[in-house]
């Protein structure tokens, strides 16, 4: 895989998206092949939605949300971990590698961390 491989990044409405906005405001870049999708809360995602990204051609799916204990809906972090485990199990049955699906946390407004996590995820897809 390379920097042109399509990567879907689901961001929660709060910390994840705030990190994306901060990155844009600071003009911090990441590959144009990254498609951020804002959702209300990562805990509201289903494994089916995550797998649909792979079906539509994503090389990897990254979920970026509020750090543990900081979820605006209280349950989101825990639920996102459950959904990730289910999606990883199903993705494995479909032939996807564990590295192609990841859940991580980003503090609100931390654009540098957002970009670093996206770039590190892409590097992991590339085996670097």
N, C-alpha and C positions, 0 to 999 in steps of 0.2 A: 504494500500500500504506500501511498505517497501523500503529500500535502494537498493533492487535488481530490483525494478520496472524500466522498460526502460524509459528513458527520452531523448528526442531529443532537442538539443540546437542549434538553428540556430544562427550563428554569422556573423556579417558583416565582410567584408574583412579587415576592418581598425581597429576600436576600439575593437570590440568584439573578433576578432581573435587575435589581439595583446595582449589582456588580457589573452586569452587561452595560447598563447606562453609564456608569462611572468610567468604564473602559472606553466607551465611545467619546465621552466628554474629555478624557485625557488623550484621545487619539492613539490609544494602544491598539495595535492591530493583531489580527489572527487570520488564518487562511480564509479566503472567500468561499471555500467549500464547506464552511461551518454554517449550519442553519439553526439559529436559536428559535425555540418555540416557547412562549410564555404560557404557563398554566397557573391556575389559582394556587394550587399546592401540589407538590409531588405526591403527596398521599392520596390525591384524587386520580392519579394515573392507574391504568390497568396494564397487566402484562400484554394484553392484546394490542393496546395502543403502541407500546414499546416495540413489539414484534412487527407491527405494521410498518414502522420506520425501516426495518431491515427488508421487509417485503418490497418496499418502494425504492430500494437501492442504497440505503445507508451502509457504510462500511463500519460504522460504530455509533453507539448511542451513549451519551453522557447525561446524567441527571445531576443538576446543581441546585441545591436548596439551602434552606436555613440550617445553621449549625444545630446539633442536638441541644434541646432545652430552649431553643429560641423560636420554634415554630409558632406562627401566629394562630394556628388552629390546634395546637398542643399535640395532636396525634400524627401529624404529617411525617415527621422523621421516622417514627416507628413503622408506620404503614408503608412508607417508601422502601424501607429495608425489606419488608415482607414481599412487596411487589417485585423488587429487584431479585430476590431469591427465586421467586416463581418464574420470572422472565428468564433468568439465567438457566434454570433447569430446562425450560422449553426451548430456548435458543440453542442449548447444547444438543438437544435431540435433533435439531434442524441443521446441525453442523457448524454453528458459530462458536468461536473461541471465547473463553471467559473475558479476555482483554477487550473484547468488542462492546462490552456493556459494563458501565461503571456508575456508581453513585458517589457523589462527593458533596462537600459543604463549602459554602463561601459566605463570609461576613457581608452584611449589607454595606454597599458602597465601596467595596474593595475591588476596584477594577483590575489592579495588578494581579491579585490572586485569581480572579476570573480568567484572565488571559493565560496565566501560567498553568492553571488546571486544564484549560482547553488544549494548549500546546503540549503539555505532558501526556495528555490522553492520546493525542494524535501520534506523538513519538512512540507511545506504547503500542499503538496499532502497527506502526512501522517496525517494531521490534528493536527500537533504539534504547 
